[in-house]
Amino acid sequence: MTGNSISNPVVELLKSHRSVRAYEDRPVPEEICQAILEAAFAASSSCFMQVTSVIRVKDPVKREKLSVLAGHQKHVALAPEFWVFVADYHRNTKLAPDFDLGWSEQLLVGCTDTAIVAQNAFVAMESFGLGGLYVGGLRNGIAEVAELLELPEHTLPLFGFAFGWPAEDNEQKPRLPMPMKVFVDKYEEVKKEDLAAYDRTLGDYFAHRRSHPKQSSFTQEVSAIMKRERRPFVDAWLKKFGWLKG
Ligand SMILES: Cc1cc2nc3c(=O)[nH]c(=O)nc-3n(C[C@H](O)[C@H](O)[C@H](O)COP(=O)(O)O)c2cc1C
């Protein structure tokens, strides 16, 4: 279902989102970082369990190691700020010694709540004119990341969050049209002609964007990513860290 929309400054900010991977070489003032953290942790929390922690990585040696673990993403080392969002049931295990963890639902809650906290942080960050990027690539080295950050059982380094003053201005990536993803009362299969039209739109964006232009389409991108398990070691790691029963 689509229709006319109205706007306000928050909606405009959200609609102007784009990831930023290059930053000016100047720090983000601490009071801005504190404001971002306060906005982040004002988010809703399932059963008010508050199962999220943030590790601000300031040590340049650790930053360099995380950058490599994330698949040589240089912005992890170079960003003025790099935070790791951690799903964290560990803190609560101290309060409830007879806890029963290892159920998929707890994994879903930990990841959902942590992502919601993080997105509050992302929007707050952008509201200051800063730019940033989520770094799920950290999970390429999930075991090493956990070790480097001295994470205990029942925690999970979900993704990183790099940000600073933008030194690039990327074009926005065109999203799937609303009729392909917003339905009324029941699920609708994608229409072939709508998908073909979106493939052309995104293909055009890929071909003409300033940074890393390429020949591709939505179908090609999704097919390449979905044809194999990306991080097969995560399952064993989740069992080791108490998120799933062994
Ligand atoms: C959870 C999550 C993890 C991501 N991890 C990475 C990453 O490791 N490296 C990267 O360059 N982009 C990463 N991204 C950014 C996406 O590639 C980006 O949001 C998407 O291509 C849309 O572009 P836009 O954010 O500029 O609109 C991640 C995004 C999300 C939501």
The ligand as a Tripos MOL2 file, in Angstrom:
@<TRIPOS>MOLECULE
LIG
   31    33     1     0     0
SMALL
NO_CHARGES

@<TRIPOS>ATOM
      1 C1         23.9670   -5.1670   10.6200 C.3       1 LIG1
      2 C2         24.7160   -4.5420    9.4600 C.ar      1 LIG1
      3 C3         26.0190   -4.8980    9.2290 C.ar      1 LIG1
      4 C4         26.7500   -4.2900    8.1960 C.ar      1 LIG1
      5 N1         28.0600   -4.6130    8.0200 N.ar      1 LIG1
      6 C5         28.8000   -3.9690    7.0990 C.ar      1 LIG1
      7 C6         30.1850   -4.2380    6.9720 C.ar      1 LIG1
      8 O1         30.7570   -5.0840    7.6700 O.2       1 LIG1
      9 N2         30.8780   -3.5190    6.0410 N.ar      1 LIG1
     10 C7         30.3060   -2.5780    5.2580 C.ar      1 LIG1
     11 O2         30.9950   -1.9570    4.4480 O.2       1 LIG1
     12 N3         28.9690   -2.3110    5.3520 N.ar      1 LIG1
     13 C8         28.2190   -2.9660    6.2690 C.ar      1 LIG1
     14 N4         26.8850   -2.6690    6.4090 N.ar      1 LIG1
     15 C9         26.2960   -1.5620    5.6190 C.3       1 LIG1
     16 C10        25.4150   -2.0590    4.4880 C.3       1 LIG1
     17 O3         26.2100   -2.5800    3.4560 O.3       1 LIG1
     18 C11        24.6100   -0.8520    4.0130 C.3       1 LIG1
     19 O4         23.7620   -0.4020    5.0450 O.3       1 LIG1
     20 C12        23.7470   -1.1860    2.7810 C.3       1 LIG1
     21 O5         24.5530   -1.5100    1.6860 O.3       1 LIG1
     22 C13        22.8550   -0.0160    2.4030 C.3       1 LIG1
     23 O6         23.6350    1.1490    2.1720 O.3       1 LIG1
     24 P1         23.3740    2.4770    2.9670 P.3       1 LIG1
     25 O7         23.5020    2.1590    4.4550 O.co2     1 LIG1
     26 O8         24.4330    3.4470    2.5120 O.co2     1 LIG1
     27 O9         22.0110    2.9280    2.6270 O.co2     1 LIG1
     28 C14        26.1380   -3.3040    7.3860 C.ar      1 LIG1
     29 C15        24.7940   -2.9710    7.6240 C.ar      1 LIG1
     30 C16        24.0910   -3.5840    8.6370 C.ar      1 LIG1
     31 C17        22.6490   -3.1960    8.8750 C.3       1 LIG1
@<TRIPOS>BOND
     1     1     2 1
     2     2     3 ar
     3     2    30 ar
     4     3     4 ar
     5     4     5 ar
     6     4    28 ar
     7     5     6 ar
     8     6     7 ar
     9     6    13 1
    10     7     8 2
    11     7     9 ar
    12     9    10 ar
    13    10    11 2
    14    10    12 ar
    15    12    13 ar
    16    13    14 ar
    17    14    15 1
    18    14    28 ar
    19    15    16 1
    20    16    17 1
    21    16    18 1
    22    18    19 1
    23    18    20 1
    24    20    21 1
    25    20    22 1
    26    22    23 1
    27    23    24 1
    28    24    25 2
    29    24    26 1
    30    24    27 1
    31    28    29 ar
    32    29    30 ar
    33    30    31 1
@<TRIPOS>SUBSTRUCTURE
     1 LIG1         1 GROUP 0 **** ****
